[in-house]
Amino acid sequence: MGEEILNDPLGQAALDHLKGKRQLEIQVQSNIVEDDVIPVDYLFRDFANMPTLEQKGLNHCQGKVLDLGGGVGSHSLELQRKGMDVTLLDVSYGCCQVARQRGVKEVINEDFYAYEPEVKYDTILLMMNGIGLAAAVDHLPTFFNKLKEYLAPKGQVILDSSDLRYLYIDEDSYCDLPDETYYGEVMYTMSYKDHKTSAFEWLFIDPALLALKAKENGFAFENLADGDHYDYLTRLTLIK
């Protein structure tokens, strides 16, 4: 358990927030942009303070919902408030503790890839670029196959992501994308006090590529909304 906790900066920061500490920050390092921070307060936002795409994503949920990578439970709590049957699944031990203490009724502290679901879900919710769990484009078949294990026959996946090509567009609107790897594959580390993750890969995917890869793996792609800055919300459904 000790190593698990030390590798859980999000969870430990959230636990400190729950104890009344404020203005906490999680340090984020990546291989494509300058170091950044995640304000811990933001993890605890209510519906009114969520981005528009998140609000729309929640409004598209139906039936039995799996809040995949649900963190401290902000999305689950909103769905519960609306009377929906929702289960939160997250690998972070600390985040799951916080989600339970905040009132999320059903919480599963497991790895998405390792867990064998006992029930099927009508909606799998993947907010805050939850498709990042796929890690890389080449891993999408494994990711999609695992989604199928969780998904009811007529179920849906609601997710948002961003097209990171804007990072490569210069002032003359010239886009110089890298040749070696897909530009949406990002390496991250996160830290909070003495708690630090190992480096991990996280995928951001443009809508055209997602539509193509979804179809190759048995899913139909439907664009639900576009954000203000290269972000979008989509629904994936199983192709019969």
N, C-alpha and C positions, 0 to 999 in steps of 0.2 A: 504493500500500500504506500510505503514511503516514496518510492520512485514514481509511482502513479501521481501522487500529489505534487511532487516537485516538477513534473512535466505538465502541470495543469494551471498555467498562469491565469487563464480566463476564470476558471472555477475558484481559485484562491482569491482573486480580486473581487469576484462577485460575493463571496462569503464575507470579505471585509466590508463591502458596501452594506450588506445586510446587517452587519454589526453597528452601522451608523457612521462609518467613515465615508467621507465625501471627497470630491475632486481627485479621485484616483485615476491613474492612467496605465494602460497596458502598452508596453513598447513593442513596436512592429518593425522588423527589418525585412527587406526583400532585395531581390537581385535586379530589379528594374526601375525602382524609384527611390528617392531619399527616405531615410528613416521617418516613421510616423508614429502616432499614438492612437489608441482607441480609448475615448473617455468611458469609464466604467458606468457612469450615470446613463449613458446612451443605451446600454444593454437592458435597462429597466424602463424603457419608454412605454407609454400607453398608446392606444390607437390613434389619438389625436396628434401625437408627435411622431408617428411613423411616416416614412416617405410614401408618396401617393401610390407607387407600384406595390408596396407592401400592403397598403390598405385594400387595393384592388385584388391582390392575391388572396387575402383573407376572405374577401367577399365572394370569391369563386369557389371556396371550399364547400363540400357537401358530403353527407353521409358520415361514415366512420373515418376520422382523419388521423394520419400519422404525421406529427410535426417532427420531421427528420432533421437532426442537428439543431434542436429547438432551444439550446442554451438555457438561459435562466427562466424561460417560460412565458415571455411577453406575448408571443403569438398564441400559445395554447390558452393563456388566461383570457384573451379576447374571444377566442372561439368558445370557451366554456361559458363566458358571460352571455353569449348568444344561444346557449343551450345545446351546443354541439358535443358529440362524443369524440374526444381527442386524446391521443396518447403521445407523449413526448419521448423521443429516443435521442440520447446524446452520449458520447463516449466520455465526456468530462464528469468525473465524480463530484467535483465541487459544484458545477452548474446544476447537476441533478439534485443535489442536496438543497440548493437554493430554490429550484423550481418547486420542489415538494413543500418547502417552508412558505413559499408565496401562495400556495394553494392549488397547484396543478395536481389533479386527482390521479392520473395515470402516468407514471414516469418509469422509463426503462433505461438503466445505465449500462449500455452495451455498445460495442463496435458494430456499426451498420453491416459490415461485410461478414463478421463472425456470427452474428446473432441469427438464430433460426426462428422466424416469426410463427406464432401459434395461431394468429388470425390474419385475415386479409383486410385491406383498407380500401375504401372508396376514393379517398384523396390522400396523396402523399404531398406534403407541403415542404418546399425547399426554398426558403427565403434567405436573403442576404448572400446570394450567389452560392446556394447550397450544392449546386452541381460541381462546385469545387472539390467535393468528395471524390470525384472521378480521378482527380490529380493530373491526368494528361489525356490527350486525344486518343492515344493508343489504348488507354484503359477503359474507354467508354463502353465497349462490348461487355466487359465484366460488370461495370456499373449498371448498365441497362438490364442485364440478366438478373442481377440482385434485386433491382426494383420490381421485376416481375414476380419474385418470390413474395413480396409484400402486398402486391396490388390485386384487388378484386378484378374479376373478368371485365367489367365495364367501368373500371376505375380510371382515375386521372392523376397526372403529376402536374402540380402548379409550381413553377420555378421562375426566378429572375436571374439575369446575368448581365454582363457588360462586355461590349466589344472594345478591347484595349487598343485598337489601332490608333486611337486619338493620341496615344503617347508617342507615336512615331510620325505624326503629321507636323511639318515645320510651318513657318509663317507664310510660305508660298503655297501651302496646301499640298505639298509633296509628301507622299507616304512611303517611307523607306522601311519596310518590314524585314525582320531578320530572316535569313535563308535556312539556318541550321535547324531551328525548332519552331513550333507554332508559337506565335507571339503572346498567346493567352496563357501559356504555361509558366507559372510564377513560383519561385522558391521563397519560402517565408521562414522566419523564426519569430516567436513571441516570448516576451519575458515580463515578469512582474515580481519585484523584489528578488528573492532567491529562486523563484520558480521560472523555469525556461524550457521551452520545447526544443526538441531536435529540429533540424531543418526539415521542412515538409513541402511537398509540391501541391499547388492549388490551381485549379483550372478556371479561367474565364473564357467564355466561348461566344463567338459572334453568331447571330441568329441563322445565317445561311448555312454555316457549317453544322450547327446543332440540328437544323431541319434535315440535312443530308444524313448525318450520323444516326439520328432518331429513326429515320425511314429504314436505313440499313439494318437496324436492330429491332424492327417490329413495332415502332411507335409512329403515330401521326403527330405532326407539329402544327400548332395553331397559335399565331401571334395574338395576344390579348391586349397589349398596350405597349407603347414606347415611352421611355422616360425623356428627361430633358437633355441627357448627355451620354449618348451611346449605350444606354441601358434599356432593358426591355423585359416584359413579362410574357410568359408563354404557358400553354397547356399541352401536355403530351398525353395521348391516349393509345391504348393497344390497338393495333391493326388486326382485325379478325382474319 
